[in-house]
Amino acid sequence: MKAHGVDLVKHYRELAFMGFIEVIANLKTILENIEFCKKDLIKFKPDALILVDYPGFNLRIAKFAHSIGITVFYYISPQVWAWKQSRVHAIKKNVDRMFVILPFEKDFYKKFDYDVAFVGHPLLDVIGEEESNGNFLLKNNLPDKQIIALLPGSRKQEIATMLPVMMGIQKDFNECQFIIGAAPSISEDFYNSLIGDKNIKIVYNQSYDLLRVAQAALVTSGTATLETALFEVPEVVCYKGNTLSYQIARQLVKVKYISLVNLILDHPALKELIQSDFTKENLSAELKKLLYDPSYRNDMLDSFKKLKKMLGGKGAAEKTALEIFHYLRK
């Protein structure tokens, strides 16, 4: 944003804290930042405020901005359909226009008599604009063998849990090479401590190039499951967390699936191996189906084509900007 001439008065890195303990530990800083933003709104006196994602902070700012007569727009809805549905009432009261990126969100809000605009998913633009960095095999000195992409997550705790199981099935697929799409914030030493003597390549900042050449992918639940589907790579979704945390989450989160792909399609197009189901035996069996069962593989690829159509096409940000422009012209 700064590169496009936006005056940054506070960077989001100073506002973002994840996890209950982290939030409590940094509560004073969080409250100070909220007050800072409120004072800046009063000082700047904007005609409109555009909030992007980040509900814990933005919903508080929306309430304040609405109270002082500022028109409030919100781009990328909080996942109120998954948990804390009561937040919809605050959104209806304080947000003049909501722009959503998942097709089922429009119907969800309709149940609360709140009309929102579905503008498509921004990942379609990111993936569409991303150019290949050249011959992936040659660049990374890799043999000409089938590639299985391993996307074990972006945090150390989940990587340490997911990656050993993913790597543990390598012996069942000697005709393939397993490649890890590394998280930029995680050191190579950390990955190597988990890999040990296994012959598994690590690549940084090449996840999209990796998906372009992969025959299948093992993916930790998150945005990466949707990215993988948009590259039309057959995949299996994996997740295992702390048992107590998972049981609490099951009580709070009201969704049928954990992957965005299945949520959007509203049927289990992808196999989800969760908690006790996430084993080497189950993972190996699923990967064999992805690689060697043409009917199973093609059904999944057909689902990915349907998914792309449902996501509404490219230009989510441009559509949102145009809607905001017309709203303010009323």
NUMIVEX-63999 format. One record per residue (C-alpha): y, z, x; residue number from 0; residue in three letters; chain. Coordinates in nm, 3 decimals. Last residue first. Layout:
BEGIN
R      yy      zz      xx seq type mol
R       Y       Z       X NUM  ala   A
...
This chain:
BEGIN
R      yy      zz      xx seq type mol
R   0.767  -0.421  -2.561 329  lys   A
R   0.843  -0.530  -2.204 328  arg   A
R   0.682  -0.217  -2.057 327  leu   A
R   0.349  -0.303  -2.219 326  tyr   A
R   0.373  -0.665  -2.102 325  his   A
R   0.419  -0.559  -1.738 324  phe   A
R   0.144  -0.299  -1.760 323  ile   A
R  -0.097  -0.559  -1.898 322  glu   A
R  -0.004  -0.799  -1.617 321  leu   A
R  -0.061  -0.533  -1.351 320  ala   A
R  -0.400  -0.445  -1.500 319  thr   A
R  -0.508  -0.809  -1.509 318  lys   A
R  -0.398  -0.850  -1.146 317  glu   A
R  -0.593  -0.540  -1.040 316  ala   A
R  -0.910  -0.652  -1.218 315  ala   A
R  -0.887  -1.011  -1.089 314  gly   A
R  -1.249  -1.123  -1.083 313  lys   A
R  -1.493  -1.154  -1.370 312  gly   A
R  -1.572  -0.929  -1.664 311  gly   A
R  -1.838  -0.692  -1.536 310  leu   A
R  -2.080  -0.810  -1.807 309  met   A
R  -2.113  -1.151  -1.644 308  lys   A
R  -2.204  -0.996  -1.309 307  lys   A
R  -2.461  -0.770  -1.475 306  leu   A
R  -2.634  -1.064  -1.642 305  lys   A
R  -2.681  -1.226  -1.301 304  lys   A
R  -2.813  -0.896  -1.166 303  phe   A
R  -3.062  -0.871  -1.452 302  ser   A
R  -3.197  -1.216  -1.364 301  asp   A
R  -3.249  -1.092  -1.006 300  leu   A
R  -3.446  -0.795  -1.137 299  met   A
R  -3.669  -1.016  -1.352 298  asp   A
R  -3.717  -1.244  -1.049 297  asn   A
R  -3.846  -0.959  -0.832 296  arg   A
R  -4.093  -0.835  -1.092 295  tyr   A
R  -4.224  -1.187  -1.156 294  ser   A
R  -4.246  -1.269  -0.784 293  pro   A
R  -4.439  -0.950  -0.692 292  asp   A
R  -4.441  -0.948  -0.311 291  tyr   A
R  -4.110  -0.816  -0.186 290  leu   A
R  -3.978  -0.603  -0.472 289  leu   A
R  -4.329  -0.495  -0.570 288  lys   A
R  -4.406  -0.390  -0.214 287  lys   A
R  -4.077  -0.198  -0.205 286  leu   A
R  -4.182  -0.003  -0.515 285  glu   A
R  -4.519   0.100  -0.369 284  ala   A
R  -4.359   0.206  -0.041 283  ser   A
R  -4.099   0.418  -0.220 282  leu   A
R  -4.358   0.587  -0.437 281  asn   A
R  -4.580   0.675  -0.139 280  glu   A
R  -4.291   0.779   0.084 279  lys   A
R  -4.167   1.016  -0.185 278  thr   A
R  -3.860   1.026  -0.410 277  phe   A
R  -4.034   1.115  -0.735 276  asp   A
R  -3.980   1.487  -0.663 275  ser   A
R  -3.600   1.437  -0.665 274  gln   A
R  -3.515   1.094  -0.807 273  ile   A
R  -3.675   0.755  -0.750 272  leu   A
R  -3.478   0.523  -0.977 271  glu   A
R  -3.641   0.183  -1.028 270  lys   A
R  -3.378  -0.075  -1.112 269  leu   A
R  -3.347  -0.275  -1.433 268  ala   A
R  -3.385   0.050  -1.626 267  pro   A
R  -3.185  -0.036  -1.941 266  his   A
R  -2.824   0.007  -2.050 265  asp   A
R  -2.707  -0.286  -1.835 264  leu   A
R  -2.400  -0.088  -1.729 263  ile   A
R  -2.587   0.238  -1.684 262  leu   A
R  -2.876   0.067  -1.507 261  asn   A
R  -2.645  -0.091  -1.251 260  val   A
R  -2.430   0.220  -1.219 259  leu   A
R  -2.732   0.413  -1.098 258  ser   A
R  -2.803   0.769  -1.217 257  ile   A
R  -2.956   0.682  -1.553 256  tyr   A
R  -2.965   0.825  -1.905 255  lys   A
R  -2.629   1.001  -1.881 254  val   A
R  -2.499   1.339  -2.000 253  lys   A
R  -2.417   1.530  -1.683 252  val   A
R  -2.383   1.906  -1.727 251  leu   A
R  -2.742   2.024  -1.776 250  gln   A
R  -2.884   1.774  -1.529 249  arg   A
R  -2.612   1.875  -1.280 248  ala   A
R  -2.728   2.237  -1.291 247  ile   A
R  -3.087   2.129  -1.222 246  gln   A
R  -2.969   1.907  -0.936 245  tyr   A
R  -2.762   2.185  -0.780 244  ser   A
R  -3.063   2.419  -0.795 243  leu   A
R  -3.297   2.163  -0.635 242  thr   A
R  -3.055   2.059  -0.359 241  asn   A
R  -3.048   1.684  -0.352 240  gly   A
R  -3.277   1.382  -0.365 239  lys   A
R  -3.173   1.032  -0.465 238  tyr   A
R  -3.306   0.682  -0.422 237  cys   A
R  -3.236   0.356  -0.603 236  val   A
R  -3.472   0.067  -0.530 235  val   A
R  -3.330  -0.272  -0.456 234  glu   A
R  -3.357  -0.647  -0.506 233  pro   A
R  -3.055  -0.808  -0.335 232  val   A
R  -2.830  -1.009  -0.566 231  glu   A
R  -2.513  -0.946  -0.361 230  phe   A
R  -2.369  -0.796  -0.680 229  leu   A
R  -2.680  -0.578  -0.705 228  ala   A
R  -2.623  -0.438  -0.357 227  thr   A
R  -2.262  -0.356  -0.438 226  glu   A
R  -2.371  -0.178  -0.757 225  leu   A
R  -2.625   0.038  -0.574 224  thr   A
R  -2.369   0.098  -0.297 223  ala   A
R  -2.137   0.264  -0.551 222  thr   A
R  -2.369   0.565  -0.559 221  gly   A
R  -2.741   0.646  -0.552 220  ser   A
R  -2.896   0.609  -0.207 219  thr   A
R  -3.017   0.254  -0.151 218  val   A
R  -3.340   0.103  -0.021 217  leu   A
R  -3.274  -0.269   0.002 216  ala   A
R  -3.463  -0.598  -0.029 215  ala   A
R  -3.475  -0.944   0.130 214  gln   A
R  -3.162  -0.870   0.334 213  ala   A
R  -2.946  -1.153   0.475 212  val   A
R  -2.629  -1.117   0.270 211  arg   A
R  -2.687  -0.743   0.238 210  leu   A
R  -2.648  -0.700   0.614 209  leu   A
R  -2.330  -0.907   0.615 208  asp   A
R  -2.197  -0.674   0.344 207  tyr   A
R  -2.294  -0.363   0.538 206  ser   A
R  -2.145  -0.492   0.863 205  gln   A
R  -1.893  -0.221   0.955 204  asn   A
R  -2.152  -0.043   1.170 203  tyr   A
R  -2.509  -0.157   1.235 202  val   A
R  -2.806   0.063   1.329 201  ile   A
R  -3.137  -0.097   1.431 200  lys   A
R  -3.473   0.070   1.374 199  ile   A
R  -3.753   0.081   1.629 198  asn   A
R  -3.860   0.440   1.571 197  lys   A
R  -3.846   0.671   1.873 196  asp   A
R  -3.613   0.927   1.717 195  gly   A
R  -3.446   0.785   1.405 194  ile   A
R  -3.299   1.115   1.285 193  leu   A
R  -3.124   1.214   1.609 192  ser   A
R  -3.031   0.847   1.651 191  asn   A
R  -2.839   0.856   1.323 190  tyr   A
R  -2.637   1.157   1.438 189  phe   A
R  -2.576   1.003   1.779 188  asp   A
R  -2.442   0.689   1.611 187  glu   A
R  -2.162   0.899   1.466 186  ser   A
R  -2.091   0.915   1.091 185  ile   A
R  -1.744   0.819   0.961 184  ser   A
R  -1.817   0.445   0.953 183  pro   A
R  -2.128   0.495   0.732 182  ala   A
R  -2.418   0.303   0.886 181  ala   A
R  -2.602   0.011   0.726 180  gly   A
R  -2.945   0.085   0.870 179  ile   A
R  -3.177  -0.208   0.945 178  ile   A
R  -3.555  -0.206   0.884 177  phe   A
R  -3.743  -0.506   1.024 176  gln   A
R  -4.025  -0.664   0.826 175  cys   A
R  -4.378  -0.793   0.905 174  glu   A
R  -4.484  -0.440   1.000 173  asn   A
R  -4.421  -0.323   0.645 172  phe   A
R  -4.641  -0.019   0.580 171  asp   A
R  -4.540   0.137   0.914 170  lys   A
R  -4.175   0.133   0.801 169  gln   A
R  -4.253   0.368   0.511 168  ile   A
R  -4.121   0.679   0.686 167  gly   A
R  -3.784   0.518   0.756 166  met   A
R  -3.679   0.561   0.393 165  met   A
R  -3.820   0.916   0.383 164  val   A
R  -3.638   1.011   0.705 163  pro   A
R  -3.314   0.846   0.577 162  leu   A
R  -3.273   1.029   0.248 161  met   A
R  -3.236   1.397   0.339 160  thr   A
R  -3.042   1.367   0.667 159  ala   A
R  -2.832   1.091   0.509 158  ile   A
R  -2.756   1.314   0.210 157  glu   A
R  -2.637   1.602   0.427 156  gln   A
R  -2.447   1.383   0.672 155  lys   A
R  -2.241   1.210   0.404 154  arg   A
R  -2.209   0.834   0.355 153  ser   A
R  -2.535   0.732   0.191 152  gly   A
R  -2.881   0.615   0.301 151  pro   A
R  -2.822   0.239   0.285 150  leu   A
R  -3.135   0.095   0.445 149  leu   A
R  -3.152  -0.284   0.435 148  ala   A
R  -3.498  -0.442   0.466 147  ile   A
R  -3.481  -0.759   0.672 146  ile   A
R  -3.752  -1.025   0.695 145  gln   A
R  -3.806  -1.134   1.055 144  lys   A
R  -3.616  -1.371   1.287 143  asp   A
R  -3.564  -1.119   1.565 142  pro   A
R  -3.237  -0.927   1.603 141  leu   A
R  -2.976  -0.950   1.878 140  asn   A
R  -2.701  -0.809   1.654 139  asn   A
R  -2.476  -1.115   1.663 138  lys   A
R  -2.772  -1.352   1.658 137  leu   A
R  -2.932  -1.194   1.352 136  leu   A
R  -2.604  -1.164   1.162 135  phe   A
R  -2.488  -1.520   1.228 134  asn   A
R  -2.117  -1.507   1.153 133  gly   A
R  -1.884  -1.232   1.039 132  asn   A
R  -1.929  -1.337   0.677 131  ser   A
R  -1.619  -1.331   0.462 130  glu   A
R  -1.533  -1.066   0.207 129  glu   A
R  -1.309  -1.214  -0.063 128  glu   A
R  -1.574  -1.234  -0.335 127  gly   A
R  -1.717  -0.894  -0.244 126  ile   A
R  -1.378  -0.725  -0.271 125  val   A
R  -1.284  -0.920  -0.584 124  asp   A
R  -1.604  -0.842  -0.773 123  leu   A
R  -1.576  -0.483  -0.651 122  leu   A
R  -1.256  -0.453  -0.857 121  pro   A
R  -1.460  -0.432  -1.181 120  his   A
R  -1.328  -0.592  -1.498 119  gly   A
R  -1.008  -0.529  -1.696 118  val   A
R  -1.135  -0.333  -1.998 117  phe   A
R  -0.826  -0.209  -2.181 116  ala   A
R  -0.841   0.120  -2.373 115  val   A
R  -0.808   0.199  -2.744 114  asp   A
R  -0.857   0.564  -2.831 113  tyr   A
R  -1.024   0.653  -3.161 112  asp   A
R  -1.260   0.900  -2.988 111  phe   A
R  -1.564   0.678  -3.047 110  lys   A
R  -1.347   0.391  -2.916 109  lys   A
R  -1.332   0.572  -2.582 108  tyr   A
R  -1.706   0.516  -2.532 107  phe   A
R  -1.689   0.158  -2.655 106  asp   A
R  -1.428   0.075  -2.390 105  lys   A
R  -1.623   0.265  -2.125 104  glu   A
R  -1.932   0.049  -2.178 103  phe   A
R  -1.773  -0.243  -1.992 102  pro   A
R  -1.696  -0.052  -1.671 101  leu   A
R  -1.357  -0.107  -1.505 100  ile   A
R  -1.125   0.082  -1.743  99  val   A
R  -0.748   0.059  -1.789  98  phe   A
R  -0.592   0.346  -1.985  97  met   A
R  -0.254   0.315  -2.158  96  arg   A
R  -0.008   0.582  -2.272  95  asp   A
R  -0.190   0.868  -2.098  94  val   A
R  -0.090   1.223  -2.198  93  asn   A
R  -0.232   1.292  -2.544  92  lys   A
R  -0.527   1.053  -2.540  91  lys   A
R  -0.614   1.164  -2.186  90  ile   A
R  -0.600   1.531  -2.285  89  ala   A
R  -0.835   1.463  -2.576  88  his   A
R  -1.069   1.261  -2.353  87  val   A
R  -1.102   1.563  -2.124  86  arg   A
R  -1.345   1.713  -2.378  85  ser   A
R  -1.603   1.466  -2.250  84  gln   A
R  -1.649   1.695  -1.951  83  lys   A
R  -1.947   1.499  -1.819  82  trp   A
R  -2.087   1.148  -1.792  81  ala   A
R  -1.863   0.964  -2.041  80  trp   A
R  -1.566   1.146  -1.890  79  val   A
R  -1.619   0.953  -1.568  78  gln   A
R  -1.245   0.946  -1.493  77  pro   A
R  -1.107   0.605  -1.584  76  ser   A
R  -1.003   0.346  -1.330  75  ile   A
R  -0.631   0.265  -1.371  74  tyr   A
R  -0.417   0.514  -1.565  73  tyr   A
R  -0.073   0.434  -1.703  72  phe   A
R   0.184   0.701  -1.795  71  val   A
R   0.528   0.637  -1.945  70  thr   A
R   0.759   0.917  -1.822  69  ile   A
R   0.913   1.142  -2.087  68  gly   A
R   0.924   1.477  -1.909  67  ile   A
R   0.608   1.612  -2.079  66  ser   A
R   0.424   1.285  -2.014  65  his   A
R   0.481   1.322  -1.640  64  ala   A
R   0.350   1.680  -1.646  63  phe   A
R   0.031   1.594  -1.836  62  lys   A
R  -0.031   1.288  -1.620  61  ala   A
R   0.014   1.497  -1.304  60  ile   A
R  -0.260   1.735  -1.417  59  arg   A
R  -0.485   1.441  -1.504  58  leu   A
R  -0.413   1.291  -1.164  57  asn   A
R  -0.536   1.579  -0.949  56  phe   A
R  -0.887   1.638  -1.076  55  gly   A
R  -0.900   1.278  -1.206  54  pro   A
R  -0.892   1.088  -0.872  53  tyr   A
R  -0.884   0.733  -1.026  52  asp   A
R  -0.548   0.554  -0.989  51  val   A
R  -0.237   0.681  -1.169  50  leu   A
R   0.049   0.445  -1.247  49  ile   A
R   0.373   0.622  -1.347  48  leu   A
R   0.649   0.451  -1.542  47  ala   A
R   1.027   0.445  -1.566  46  asp   A
R   1.047   0.648  -1.246  45  pro   A
R   1.286   0.946  -1.209  44  lys   A
R   1.265   0.978  -0.827  43  phe   A
R   1.374   1.344  -0.813  42  lys   A
R   1.177   1.460  -1.116  41  ile   A
R   0.871   1.271  -0.996  40  leu   A
R   0.915   1.417  -0.646  39  asp   A
R   0.929   1.769  -0.789  38  lys   A
R   0.602   1.713  -0.976  37  lys   A
R   0.440   1.563  -0.667  36  cys   A
R   0.534   1.864  -0.453  35  phe   A
R   0.411   2.104  -0.721  34  glu   A
R   0.072   1.932  -0.721  33  ile   A
R   0.066   1.941  -0.342  32  asn   A
R   0.136   2.315  -0.339  31  glu   A
R  -0.144   2.374  -0.589  30  leu   A
R  -0.388   2.181  -0.372  29  ile   A
R  -0.280   2.362  -0.055  28  thr   A
R  -0.328   2.704  -0.219  27  lys   A
R  -0.666   2.599  -0.359  26  leu   A
R  -0.800   2.491  -0.020  25  asn   A
R  -1.089   2.736   0.008  24  ala   A
R  -1.156   2.712  -0.366  23  ile   A
R  -1.165   2.332  -0.353  22  val   A
R  -1.388   2.329  -0.046  21  glu   A
R  -1.632   2.575  -0.206  20  ile   A
R  -1.658   2.375  -0.528  19  phe   A
R  -1.709   2.040  -0.355  18  gly   A
R  -1.472   1.765  -0.246  17  met   A
R  -1.110   1.803  -0.132  16  phe   A
R  -0.858   1.520  -0.152  15  ala   A
R  -0.485   1.591  -0.149  14  leu   A
R  -0.378   1.548   0.213  13  glu   A
R  -0.593   1.236   0.245  12  arg   A
R  -0.404   1.101  -0.057  11  tyr   A
R  -0.099   1.046   0.161  10  his   A
R   0.235   1.193   0.045   9  lys   A
R   0.579   1.027   0.026   8  val   A
R   0.448   0.677   0.082   7  leu   A
R   0.720   0.413   0.029   6  asp   A
R   0.538   0.096  -0.080   5  val   A
R   0.630  -0.216   0.117   4  gly   A
R   0.304  -0.409   0.106   3  his   A
R   0.175  -0.261   0.433   2  ala   A
R   0.234   0.085   0.285   1  lys   A
R   0.000   0.000   0.000   0  met   A
